[in-house]
């Protein structure tokens, strides 16, 4: 297929995309990676001007021959530039919208869409053992945490800190002691122990056990059975981690640079994620975020996104406990 002639500019400044009929459309990019372009509808001859500045991302390359005048016998490697996501609810070149004005909530809570130079591969695909985010695409690499715990799902990693003897069973005393290691107050540690084991013990019982466990033990091998509703959805039903759902927390509810979330924004999140007839889920989400706030206790009133991600995979628990124990020994 021959491509239409373009002005004699650098090859890496040519934008290729197609309409739904497969027609190739070219646009020329300036020296920087930001520009204003027009999206052309070939069939009806209309041009829709996109008023916002667009950031383009390189998604691959092709080798073209005779693309520009005077280069008929020369091969040129051209970068294929794909437009990044828009802030107004559309996705460049995708043909779909993520928000419509007729339903205001879709404009108020925009889902995460990749943009800029940071690219998270397949954000909608669940990771079995990595709590990946845009800032940490390979999970927690500090101290080789993700590598050392690759035999555990992300949800299992989250609760592994509470399994003190690593036997796959968390006793109520394990939970209380671990909460105290994180410097939670005694009253909150007792409350957490009662809430967690009263609600989360029975679903994790080994197959064939129907009667409640009188010791209220939690079996970490079946911790995925403890997933509840009205949550972020960052854990799937098998205990894997879905980066898209994690990023949505901040994309939909956080303000500013989306790198942290305030208590008021968490409240909006709790209301926004609540589903009908789900008292266990409502209570579970409220308790979990309350515990997160008490643990982090941000001086500026904003919990950092990276800290929350590391709570999802449990790596922050070890760091906080080690820091607290070091402070006690001094």
KOLZAPA-751556 format. One record per residue: residue in three letters; z, x negated, y of N, C-alpha, C, O in turn. Coordinates in steps of 0.2 Angstrom, whole numbers, plus 5000, padded with zeros to 4 digits. Example, Ala and Ser with C-alpha at 12.3 -4.5 7.8 and 13.67 -1.06 7.14 Angstrom:
<sites>
ALA503949344972503949384978503949344984504249294983SER503549364989503649324995503949365000504049335006
</sites>
This chain:
<sites>
UNK500049964994500050005000500049965006500449915007UNK499549975011499549935017500049965022500050025023UNK500349925026500849945031500449945038500049905039UNK500649995042500349995049500549925053501049905052UNK500049905057500149845061500749855065500849905068UNK501149795067501649795071501549745076501249695075UNK501949745082501849695087502149625084502449625079UNK501849575086501949505084502749485085502849435089UNK503149515082503849495083504149465076503749465072UNK504749435077505049405071505049465065505249515066UNK504849445059504849485053505549525052505549585050UNK506049485053506749515052506949575057507549595057UNK506449585061506649645066506249705065506249745069UNK505949715059505649775057506049815053506249795048UNK506049885055506449935051505949975047505450005050UNK506149985041505750025036506150085034506750075032UNK505850145034506150195031505650255030505150245032UNK505850305026505350355024505550415026506150435026UNK505150465027505350535027505350565020505150525015UNK505450635019505550655013504850665009504850675003UNK504350655013503650655009503450585007502950575004UNK503850535009503750465006503350425011503150375010UNK503150455017502750415022503150365025503750375026UNK502850305025503250245028503250245036502750255039UNK503850235039503850235046504150175048504650145045UNK503950135053504150075055504450075062504150115066UNK504950045064505250035070505449965071505549925066UNK505349935077505549865079506249865082506349895086UNK506649815079507249805081507249745087506949705086UNK507749755092507749695096508149635093508349645087UNK508349585097508649525094509249535091509449515086UNK509649585095510349605092510249655087509649675086UNK510749675084510749725078510849795080510949835076UNK510849805087511049875089510449895094510149855098UNK510249955093509649985096509650055096510050085093UNK509250085101509150155100508450165097507950135100UNK508350215093507750225089507550305089507950345091UNK506950315087506850385086506650405079506450355075UNK506950455076506750475070506150525070506250575073UNK505650505067505050545067504950595061505050575056UNK504750655063504650705058503850705058503550745062UNK503550675053502850675052502450735052501950755055UNK502750785048502450845046502250885053501750925053UNK502750895057502650935063502550895069502550925075UNK502550825069502350785075502950785080502750775086UNK503550795078504150795083504550735082504550705077UNK504850715088505250655088505950675090506050705096UNK506450665086507150685088507450615091507550575087UNK507650615097507950555100508650555098509050605099UNK508850495095509550485093509950455099509750395101UNK510350485102510650465109511150405108511250365112UNK511450405102512050355101511750285098511150285095UNK512050235100511950165098511950165090512450185087UNK511550135087511550125080511650055078511350005081UNK512050045072512049975070511649975063511850015059UNK511249925062510849925056511149875051511449825054UNK511049885045511349835040510749825035510349865033UNK510749755033510249735029510349755022510949735019UNK509949785018510049815012509649775006509649795000UNK509249725008508749695004508249665007508249655013UNK507649645003507149615007506449635002506549644996UNK505949625005505249635002504849575004504949545009UNK504349565000503849515002503149545004502949584999UNK502949545010502349575012501849535013501949475015UNK501149555013500649505014500149545019500049605018UNK499949505024499549525029499849585033499549635035UNK500449585035500849635038500649635046500549685049UNK500649575049500549575056499849545057499649505053UNK499549555062498849535064498949455064499349425067UNK498349425061498349345061498749315056498849255055UNK499049365051499449335046499149365039499549375034UNK498549375039498249405033498349375026498449405021UNK498349305027498449265021499149235020499149185016UNK499549255023500249225023500749275021500749335023UNK501149255016501749295014502349295018502549235020UNK502649345020503249345024503749385021503649445019UNK504349355021504949395018505249435023505449405028UNK505249505022505449545028506149575025506249605020UNK506649575030507249615028507149685029506849705034UNK507349725024507349795025508049815028508549805025UNK507949845034508549865038508749945037508249985038UNK509349955035509550025034510050045039510450005040UNK509950105043510450115048511150135045511150165040UNK511650115048512350135046512550205048512150235051UNK513050225046513350295047513450305054513650265058UNK513250375056513350395063514150425063514450445058UNK514350425069515050455071514950525072515550555072UNK514350555072514350625074514250665068514050725069UNK514350645062514350685056513650675052513650705047UNK513150635055512550625051512550555048512950515050UNK512150545043512050485040511250465041510850505039UNK511150405044510450385046510050385039510250345034UNK509450415039509050405034509250445028508950435022UNK509750475028510050515022509750585021509750605015UNK509650615026509450685026509950735025509850795024UNK510550715026511150765025511650755031511650705034UNK512050805032512550805037513250805034513350835029UNK513750775037514450785035514850825039515450835038UNK514550855044514950895049514450945052513850925054UNK514651005053514251055057514751095062515351105061UNK514451105068514851135073515051205072515551225074UNK514751235067514951305065515651305061515951355061UNK515851245059516451245055516851185058516751125056UNK517251195063517551145067517951095063517951035065UNK518251115058518651065054518251015051518450955050UNK517551025050517150965047517050915052516850855051UNK517050935059516950885064517650855066517650795068UNK518150885064518850855066519050805060519350755062UNK518850815054518950775049518350745046518150765041UNK518150695049517550655046517650615040518150575041UNK517350615035517450575029517250505031516850485035UNK517450455027517350385027516650375026516350395021UNK516250335030515550315029515550245031515850225036UNK515250205027515150135029514750115035514250155036UNK515050065039514650045045514849975046515349955044UNK514449945051514649875052514449825047514049845042UNK514749765047514649715043515049715036514849695031UNK515549755036515949765030515649815026515649875028UNK515549795020515149835015515649845009515749795006UNK515849905007516249915001515749944996515549994997UNK515649904990515149924985515349994982515949994979UNK514950044982515050104978515750134979516150134975UNK515950144985516650174987516850234983517450244982UNK516350274981516550334978516650324970516950374967UNK516550264968516650254961517350224960517650174963UNK517750254955518450234954518550164951518150154946UNK518950134953519150064950519750074945520250094947UNK519650044939520150054934520750014936521350034935UNK520649954939521249904940521249864947521549814948UNK520849894952520849864958520949914964520549964964UNK521449904968521449954974521049924979521349894984UNK520449944979519949914984519849954990519950014990UNK519749914996519649955002519149915006518949855003UNK518949935012518449895016518749825017518349775017UNK519349825019519649755021519849715014519849655015UNK519949745009520049715003519649734997519849774992UNK518949714997518549744992518649724985518449764980UNK519049674984519249654977519949674975520249644971UNK520249714979520949734978521449674981521249634985UNK522049674978522549624981522449554978522549544972UNK522149504981521949444979522549394980522549344977UNK523049414984523649364985524049354979524149404975UNK524149294978524549274971524149294965524449304960UNK523449304966523049334960523349394957523349404951UNK523649434961523949504959523449544955523649564949UNK522849554957522349594954522149564947522149604942UNK522049504947521849474941522449474936522349484930UNK523049464938523649454933523749524930524049534925UNK523549574934523749644932523149684930523149744930UNK522549654928521949684926522049724920521549764919UNK522549714916522649754910522949824911523049864907UNK523149834918523449894920523049934925522649904929UNK523050004924522750044929523050034936523650014936UNK522750054941523050044948523750094948524250074951UNK523750154945524350194945524850154941525450164943UNK524650124935525150094931525450034935526050014935UNK525049994939525249944943525749974948526249934950UNK525650034951526050054956526750064953527250054957UNK526850084947527550104944527850044941528350044938UNK527449994939527649934935528249904938528649874934UNK528349904945528849864948529549904945530049864945UNK529549964944530150004942530349994935530850014933UNK529849964931529949954924530249884923529949834922UNK530949874924531249804925531149764919531049704920UNK531149794913531149744907530449754904530349724898UNK529949784907529249784905529149804898528749784894UNK529549864896529449884889529049954890528949984884UNK528749964895528350024896528750094897528450144897UNK529350084898529850144899530250134905530550084906UNK530250184909530650184915531250224915531150294914UNK531850204914532450244914532650264921532550224926UNK533050314922533350334928533650274932533650264938UNK534050234928534450174931533950124933534050094938UNK533350114930532850074932532550094939532550054944UNK532450154940532250184947532750174952532550144957UNK533350184951533950174956533950104958533950084964UNK533950064953534049994954533449964958533549924963UNK532849984956532249964960532249984967532049944971UNK532450044968532550074975532950034979532850024985UNK533550014976534049974980533749904981533949874986UNK533349874977533049814978532549814984532449764987UNK532349874985531849884991532249904997532049915002UNK532949894997533449915002533449985004533649995010UNK533250035000533350105002534150115002534450084998UNK534350165006535050175006535250204999534850234995UNK535950204998536150234991535950304990535750324985UNK536050344996535950414995535250434994535050474990UNK534750394997534050404995533850374989533450414985UNK534150324986534050294980534250344974533850354969UNK534850374975535050434970534550494971534350514965UNK534350514977533950574977533250554974533050594971UNK533050494975532350474972532350474965531950504961UNK532950454962533050444955533050524952532650534947UNK533350564955533450634953532750674953532550704948UNK532450664959531750694960531250664955530850704952UNK531150604955530650574951530750584943530250604940UNK531350584941531450584933531450664931531250674926UNK531650704936531750774934530950804934530850854930UNK530550774938529850804938529350764934528850794931UNK529450704933528950664930529050634923528650604920UNK529650654921529750624914529350664909529050634904UNK529450734909529150774903528450764902528150754897UNK527950764908527250754907527050694903526550684900UNK527450634903527350574901527550564893527450514890UNK527850614891528150604884527550594879526950614880UNK527650544874527150524869526850594866527250644865UNK526250584863525950644860526450664854526750624850UNK526450734853526850754848527550774849527950804846UNK527750754855528450774858528450834862528050834868UNK528750884861528750944864529450964868529450994873UNK529950934866530650954869530750894874530550844874UNK531050924880531150874885531550814883532050824879UNK531450754886531850694884532550704888532550704894UNK533050704884533750704887533950644891534350654896UNK533550594890533750534894533250524900533250484905UNK532750574901532350584907531950514908531850494913UNK531650484902531250424903530550444905530350494903UNK530250394908529550404910529150344906529350284907UNK528650364903528250324899527650304903527250344904UNK527650234905527050214909526350214906525850224910UNK526350214900525650214897525350284898524750294897UNK525750334900525450404901525650424908525650484909UNK525750374912525850394919525350434923525450474928UNK524750434920524250474923524350544923524050584926UNK524750564918524950634917525350664923525450724924UNK525650614927526050634932525650644939525950664944UNK525050644939524650654945524750724947524750774943UNK524850734953524950804956524450824961524050784964UNK524450884963523950914968524250894975524750864976UNK523850914980523950914987524050834989524450824994UNK523750794986523850724987523150694990522750734992UNK523050634991522450604994521850604989521250604991UNK522050604983521450594978521350524977520850514973UNK521650474980521550404979521650384971521250344969UNK522150414968522150404961521750464957521850524959UNK521350444952521050504949521450524943522050494942UNK521250564939521650594934521750544928522150564923UNK521450494928521650434923521950374926522150334922UNK522150384932522550334935522150274939522450224941UNK521450284939521050234943521150254950521450294952UNK520850204954520850204961520150224964519750184963UNK520150274969519450284972519550264979519850294983UNK519150214981519150184988518950234993519250244998UNK518450274991518250324996518850374998518950395004UNK519250394993519750444995520350404999520650435003UNK520450344997520950305001520650305009521050315013UNK520050285009519750275016519750335020519850335026UNK519650395016519650455020520350475023520350515028UNK520850455021521550465024521550445031521750475035UNK521250385032521250355039520650385043520650395049UNK520050395040519450415043519550485046519350505051UNK519950525042520050595043520650605048520650655052UNK521150575047521750585050522050535055522450555060UNK521850475055522150425059521750415065521150435065UNK522050395071521750385077521550315078521750265074UNK521250295084521150225086520650195081520150215080UNK520850135079520450085075520450105068520150075064UNK520850155066520950175059521250125055521150135048UNK521650085057521950035054522750045053523050005050UNK522950105054523550125054523650205055523150235057UNK524250225053524350295054525050315056525550285054UNK525150355061525750375063526150435059525750465055UNK526750445061527050495057526750565059526750605054UNK526550575065526250645067525550645063525450705061UNK525250595062524550595059524750605051524350645048UNK525250585049525450595042525550665041525350695036UNK525950695046526050775045525350815045525350855041UNK524950795049524250825049523950815043523650865040UNK523950755040523750745033524050785028523650815024UNK524650795028525050835023524750905023524650935018UNK524750935029524451005030523751005028523551055025UNK523350955030522650955028522450955021521950985018UNK522850915017522750905010523150955006522950955000UNK523550995008523851045004523451095002522951125005UNK523451114995523051164992523551224990524151214990UNK523251284989523551344988524051344982523851314977UNK524551374982525051384976525251324973525151314967UNK525451274977525551204974526251174977526251124980UNK526751214975527451184978527651114975527951074979UNK527451104969527651034967527250984970527450934972UNK526550994971526150944975526350944982526450884985UNK526550994986526750994993527450944993527450904997UNK527850964989528550924989528450854987528750804990UNK527950844982527850774980527550734985527750674986UNK527050764989526750724994527250705000527250655002UNK527650755001528050755007528550695005528750655009UNK528850694999529350644997529050574997529350524999UNK528450574994528150504994527950475000528050415001UNK527750515005527550485012528250475016528250425020UNK528750515014529450495017529650435015529950395019UNK529650425008529850355006529450295008529750245009UNK528750315009528350255012528550235019528650185021UNK528750295023528950275030529550245030529650195034UNK530050265026530750225026530650155024530950115027UNK530250145019530150075016529850035022530049975023UNK529250055025528950015030529250015037529349965040UNK529550075039529850075045529550045051529849995053UNK528950055053528550025058528850025065529050075067UNK528949965068529249965074528849995080529050025084UNK528149995079527750025083527550095082527150125085UNK527850125076527750195074527150205071526850265070UNK526850155068526150155065526150115058526250055059UNK526150145053526050115046525450085045524850115046UNK525350025044524749985043524350005037524650015031UNK523750015037523350035032523349985026523450005020UNK523349915027523449875022524049875018524149865012UNK524649885022525249895018525249955014525549955008UNK524950015016524950075012524450065006524650085000UNK523950025007523550005001523949964996523849984990UNK524349924998524749884993525249914990525549894985UNK525449974993525950014990525650054984525950064979UNK524950074985524650104980524550064974524650094968UNK524449994974524449954968525049924967525149884962UNK525649934971526249914969526449834971526949814971UNK525949804974526049734975526549724981526849674981UNK526549764986527049764991527749764989528149734992UNK527849804984528549814981528849744980529449724982UNK528449704976528749634974528849594980529349554980UNK528349594985528449554991529049574995529449534997UNK529149634996529749665000530449644996530849624999UNK530449654989531049644985531249564986531749544987UNK530649524985530849454985531049434992531549384993UNK530749464998531049445004531749465005532149435008UNK531949525003532549555004533049505000533649495002UNK532949484994533349444990533449374993533949344993UNK532949354996532949284999533449295006533849245007UNK533349345009533749355015534549365013534949335017UNK534649395007535349405005535649335003536249325004UNK535249285000535449224998535649175004535949125002UNK535349195009535449145015536149155019536349125023
</sites>
